[in-house]
Amino acid sequence: MHLREFQQSIEAIYGARDRQRRTDGTFRWLVEEIGELARAIRDGDPDAAHVEISDVLAWTVSVASLCGVDVEQAASRYARVCPKCHDAPCVCAVEPRF
């Protein structure tokens, strides 16, 4: 399945609820799912990680739809090279985040 097809499918299944919940409410659900993914990773549970990654993907697509973003077009930014250094593999300096 292509990303655009996935976005259309999520829109057909959840679009009315997402619009009712609005962008802020839908984004909060996405954040909750990211927390559940963090827990699955921390616990070393690959089955839970599989489920949570699919949830994060679905909620991300829902937020994208509410924001008018075509996820296939957005993903194309990363399709061939790093959007920052424009190389593949990426040669950006590793910046510590935590």
Backbone bond lengths (Angstrom), bond angles and torsions (degrees), N, CA, C in turn:
res aa  C-N    CA-C-N  psi(-1)  N-CA   C-N-CA  omega(-1)  CA-C   N-CA-C  phi
1 M - - - 1.444 - - 1.527 108.90 -
2 H 1.296 116.50 134.08 1.460 121.97 176.22 1.524 109.45 -80.48
3 L 1.312 116.08 157.04 1.460 120.27 -178.91 1.527 112.52 -58.60
4 R 1.309 117.30 -39.61 1.468 120.12 179.80 1.527 110.30 -62.79
5 E 1.335 116.72 -41.27 1.470 120.55 177.09 1.533 110.52 -63.83
6 F 1.322 116.45 -41.26 1.459 120.52 177.98 1.527 110.13 -62.11
7 Q 1.321 116.96 -43.86 1.460 120.56 179.59 1.534 109.92 -62.94
8 Q 1.307 118.38 -41.83 1.459 121.39 178.34 1.525 110.98 -63.74
9 S 1.333 116.48 -39.01 1.457 120.86 178.70 1.530 111.30 -65.88
10 I 1.324 117.04 -46.23 1.470 120.89 178.02 1.521 109.87 -61.90
11 E 1.328 117.03 -40.66 1.466 121.35 178.43 1.535 110.66 -61.64
12 A 1.335 117.00 -43.07 1.467 120.84 -179.41 1.532 111.22 -65.85
13 I 1.319 116.79 -38.67 1.465 121.38 -176.45 1.527 111.59 -79.43
14 Y 1.334 117.15 -44.63 1.464 121.27 -169.89 1.524 115.47 -118.92
15 G 1.324 117.42 -2.95 1.462 120.63 -173.19 1.518 114.69 -54.66
16 A 1.330 117.59 -44.98 1.469 120.13 -178.66 1.525 110.61 -62.83
17 R 1.331 117.04 -44.03 1.472 120.57 178.10 1.524 111.18 -64.80
18 D 1.328 115.97 -41.64 1.467 119.56 -179.69 1.528 110.73 -62.37
19 R 1.313 116.78 -43.37 1.468 119.91 179.17 1.527 110.72 -64.67
20 Q 1.314 116.78 -36.62 1.457 121.06 177.99 1.532 110.51 -67.25
21 R 1.330 116.22 -40.67 1.462 122.64 179.55 1.523 111.20 -73.16
22 R 1.337 115.64 -25.19 1.459 125.33 -178.48 1.529 111.20 70.48
23 T 1.319 114.80 172.83 1.467 120.65 -173.41 1.522 111.98 -62.35
24 D 1.312 117.58 -46.08 1.458 120.18 -177.37 1.528 111.77 -61.72
25 G 1.320 117.42 -45.97 1.463 120.76 179.23 1.522 112.40 -64.92
26 T 1.310 116.40 -40.44 1.466 120.79 179.04 1.523 110.18 -67.12
27 F 1.324 116.38 -40.31 1.465 120.10 177.15 1.529 110.78 -62.28
28 R 1.305 118.01 -37.31 1.473 120.56 177.74 1.518 111.73 -63.15
29 W 1.332 116.59 -37.77 1.463 119.69 175.35 1.534 110.21 -63.26
30 L 1.326 116.61 -41.37 1.464 120.69 177.56 1.522 110.56 -58.78
31 V 1.315 116.94 -45.00 1.466 120.92 -179.90 1.529 110.20 -62.01
32 E 1.319 117.03 -40.49 1.471 120.34 177.74 1.525 110.56 -61.48
33 E 1.325 116.20 -42.80 1.472 119.92 179.11 1.526 111.33 -64.99
34 I 1.316 117.86 -35.72 1.467 120.56 176.39 1.519 109.70 -63.41
35 G 1.318 116.98 -39.37 1.468 120.49 175.43 1.516 111.81 -61.92
36 E 1.327 117.32 -41.40 1.466 120.65 177.80 1.527 111.02 -66.03
37 L 1.324 117.77 -35.88 1.467 120.93 175.32 1.525 110.02 -65.15
38 A 1.324 116.73 -42.61 1.471 120.05 178.20 1.528 110.47 -58.22
39 R 1.320 116.96 -42.10 1.460 121.13 179.19 1.529 110.86 -63.62
40 A 1.332 116.98 -43.52 1.468 120.94 179.56 1.521 110.77 -62.34
41 I 1.323 117.22 -40.68 1.466 121.16 178.49 1.521 110.31 -67.33
42 R 1.320 116.00 -45.73 1.464 120.98 179.60 1.539 111.22 -60.09
43 D 1.340 116.00 -37.77 1.469 121.10 -179.67 1.521 112.35 -79.69
44 G 1.338 117.40 -8.87 1.467 120.88 -179.16 1.516 112.38 67.47
45 D 1.317 117.17 34.03 1.462 122.48 -176.78 1.529 109.93 -103.80
46 P 1.345 117.89 96.68 1.461 120.25 -175.86 1.535 113.38 -64.55
47 D 1.325 118.33 -32.31 1.467 120.00 178.41 1.525 110.77 -66.86
48 A 1.322 116.42 -44.60 1.469 120.57 177.79 1.528 109.87 -65.61
49 A 1.335 117.32 -38.71 1.468 120.43 178.68 1.523 110.08 -61.36
50 H 1.322 117.00 -40.18 1.472 121.77 178.25 1.532 110.18 -58.64
51 V 1.319 116.31 -48.66 1.467 121.34 -179.73 1.521 110.56 -63.45
52 E 1.320 116.71 -45.72 1.467 120.24 -175.85 1.528 112.00 -69.65
53 I 1.330 117.45 -34.79 1.474 119.60 176.27 1.527 109.62 -64.18
54 S 1.331 117.07 -40.22 1.469 118.35 178.12 1.526 110.33 -65.49
55 D 1.339 117.72 -37.78 1.467 120.57 177.16 1.525 111.21 -64.93
56 V 1.331 116.82 -44.29 1.468 120.62 179.29 1.530 109.80 -61.51
57 L 1.305 116.79 -41.98 1.464 120.00 178.81 1.529 110.87 -62.43
58 A 1.319 117.59 -46.04 1.463 121.05 -178.82 1.529 111.34 -63.32
59 W 1.335 116.92 -45.14 1.465 119.65 -179.56 1.527 111.45 -68.72
60 T 1.326 117.81 -33.97 1.466 121.11 176.35 1.526 109.81 -62.60
61 V 1.311 116.09 -43.20 1.464 121.01 179.07 1.532 110.32 -65.82
62 S 1.321 117.21 -37.77 1.468 120.33 176.72 1.523 110.92 -61.44
63 V 1.326 116.36 -45.40 1.468 119.88 178.41 1.530 109.67 -63.02
64 A 1.318 116.58 -42.54 1.466 119.96 179.17 1.525 111.08 -58.28
65 S 1.310 116.71 -44.88 1.463 120.49 179.69 1.522 110.91 -60.70
66 L 1.322 116.58 -45.03 1.467 120.16 179.39 1.527 111.80 -63.17
67 C 1.327 116.47 -29.00 1.472 121.17 179.65 1.528 112.28 -89.92
68 G 1.336 117.10 -1.20 1.457 120.49 -179.88 1.519 113.80 75.66
69 V 1.322 116.97 26.18 1.463 122.05 -178.40 1.525 109.77 -100.69
70 D 1.313 116.52 128.30 1.459 122.98 173.66 1.530 106.90 -81.66
71 V 1.342 117.35 111.96 1.472 119.50 -174.26 1.518 112.83 -65.69
72 E 1.312 118.06 -31.24 1.465 119.18 178.12 1.523 110.00 -65.31
73 Q 1.312 116.14 -42.60 1.462 120.32 177.82 1.533 110.21 -66.40
74 A 1.319 117.22 -41.40 1.464 120.54 179.06 1.531 111.14 -63.58
75 A 1.330 117.09 -41.52 1.464 121.29 -179.85 1.524 111.89 -66.51
76 S 1.325 116.74 -27.85 1.467 119.71 -178.16 1.529 111.56 -61.99
77 R 1.319 116.52 -20.44 1.470 120.76 177.06 1.537 111.48 -59.71
78 Y 1.324 116.54 -27.48 1.466 122.58 -179.09 1.526 112.75 -107.04
79 A 1.307 118.37 5.60 1.462 121.94 -169.87 1.522 115.24 -66.68
80 R 1.309 118.76 -34.40 1.467 119.60 -173.06 1.523 114.08 -121.69
81 V 1.317 116.16 -38.39 1.467 120.22 -177.43 1.523 109.52 -141.67
82 C 1.309 115.66 166.89 1.462 121.46 173.46 1.528 107.65 -64.85
83 P 1.335 118.56 127.44 1.466 119.10 -179.04 1.529 113.72 -68.86
84 K 1.314 116.86 -12.55 1.464 120.36 -179.37 1.532 111.64 -90.54
85 C 1.350 117.02 -54.36 1.472 119.98 -176.72 1.532 112.58 -97.74
86 H 1.339 116.75 -12.04 1.462 123.74 178.73 1.523 112.78 65.06
87 D 1.341 116.47 29.14 1.464 121.57 176.19 1.520 110.24 -121.63
88 A 1.334 114.90 159.47 1.459 122.51 172.47 1.518 107.40 -141.59
89 P 1.314 118.08 116.64 1.461 126.09 0.65 1.533 112.10 -71.13
90 C 1.302 114.08 161.77 1.463 121.83 -179.17 1.526 110.75 -59.46
91 V 1.339 114.88 138.06 1.468 120.35 177.63 1.530 111.35 -119.63
92 C 1.325 116.25 16.43 1.472 119.58 177.35 1.519 109.47 -61.73
93 A 1.300 115.24 147.67 1.459 120.30 174.42 1.526 108.28 -64.35
94 V 1.318 115.69 137.57 1.461 120.26 177.92 1.523 108.23 -75.07
95 E 1.310 114.67 121.86 1.442 120.63 -179.08 1.520 108.74 -107.46
96 P 1.322 118.65 119.85 1.463 119.47 179.37 1.534 110.10 -63.27
97 R 1.305 115.72 134.90 1.468 120.63 -179.02 1.511 111.82 -108.20
98 F 1.296 117.37 -24.89 1.472 119.46 -174.88 1.495 110.79 -129.05
